[in-house]
Amino acid sequence: MTKNRKLFEDVDERSDSTQASSIETSSVEQSSLLKIWLWTLLVSLISLILVGGWTRLTDSGLSIVEWKPITGMIPPFSSEGWIVEFEKYKSIPEFKLVNFAITMDEFKFIYWWEWGHRQLARFIGLVWFLGFLILWITKQIPERWTFYFFGIGLIGALQAFLGWWMVSSGLDGQVVDVFSYRLAIHLTMAFVILALIFWAILFHSENSAKIFESRRYRNKFSVNILAGLGVLCYVQLALGALVAGIDAGRSYNDWPLMNGNWIPDDLFEYEPFITNFFENSGLVQFNHRLTAYLLFIAVSIIWWTNRRNPYLKIRVAANYLMIIVVVQMLLGIITVLYSAPLSLASLHQFAAILFILAYVNLFFKTYYPVSQKI
């Protein structure tokens, strides 16, 4: 016996079906070039974030004191060229107050780290430009995505400016390193770009008709909860950047206490007061730890509530996020206990990248709950 259906339900479904058939097919069906372009951008950006972290941890970020987008691609090849670059480095506070005994070979080491970081950034910019241009000329950019992909390029250009804005803060004589808050802005912007690229990959890995239809089954409450989690994630990223910016991970190397106390005694000893949140290693690390606990609790609750979700993809995505947050928290603890050596600090940063990707994946699967056969 055929079940009677409501008039408005019929109209809505027919409307959705008509619109779904009119939109373009997904990139799976349309353009392998689009997927190759997006994945190249994603992998390159992950590499750039890691190299940027190594550049910071090896104190290499101020070895090149000029920003020359074109001519800066050419490193020194002669002894005279290296002497010129070394003399430029000797003019900044980091050399005069910290690295005054550095040798030419040691300078070359930090120079190549920063040079490589900048070349990788240029490579990503070139990949975006050429890929976008080819896709646009050949009309392989899906409908309504032109501005999205163009916006990624604009944000990338802003990121390049933020990189120099960060570096320049260590050249003007006020500090011997870059301002930690500028480092935090620069790093979190990189993760924003990472999330945007990965979102596009996830979207164009699904059939457009299924994506469109899935919006009818979206749980708005779950989406809002995950949006709030996203804010907490990026707060934690910024705090992690502050920790790296002032080497706060190399102090207070016990856990769960901090120098034997639950709350350090010197959290607000800096003047003016606001500088404690950016320059006081005790407060910066304390805030990073506290937010990590909150993030762990939030992810645990979200995982628990999704363990019986009818959508398999959401359950799997929640499992991934839970596993990674546990691994990341353990890595954070070990990194602190061993005074943040380069290897552990880099691994901790890589886990942060995986965490953001897992978060975006869960958010996407919740925002577009694509139905599957049972």
Buried (B, 14 or more C-beta within 10 A) or exposed (E): EEEEEEEEEEEEEEEBEEEBEEBBEBBBEBBEBBBEBBEBBBEBBBEBBBBBBBBBBBBBBBBBBEBEEEEBEEBBEEEEEBEEBBEBBBEBBBBEEBBEEBEEEEBBBBBEBBBBBBBBBBBBBEBBEEBBEBBEEEEBBBEEBEEBBBEBBEBBEEBBEBBBBBBBBBBEEEBBBBBBBBBBBBBBBBBBBBBBBBBBBBBBBBBBBBBBBBEEEEBEEBBEBBEEBBEBBBBBBBBBBBBBBBBBBBBBBEEEEBEEEEEBEEBEEBEEEEEBBBBBBBBBBBBBBEBBEEBBEBBEEBBEEBEEBEBEBBBBBBBBBBEBBEBBBEBBBBBBEBBBBEEBBBBBBBBBBBBBBBBBBBBBBBBBBBEEEE
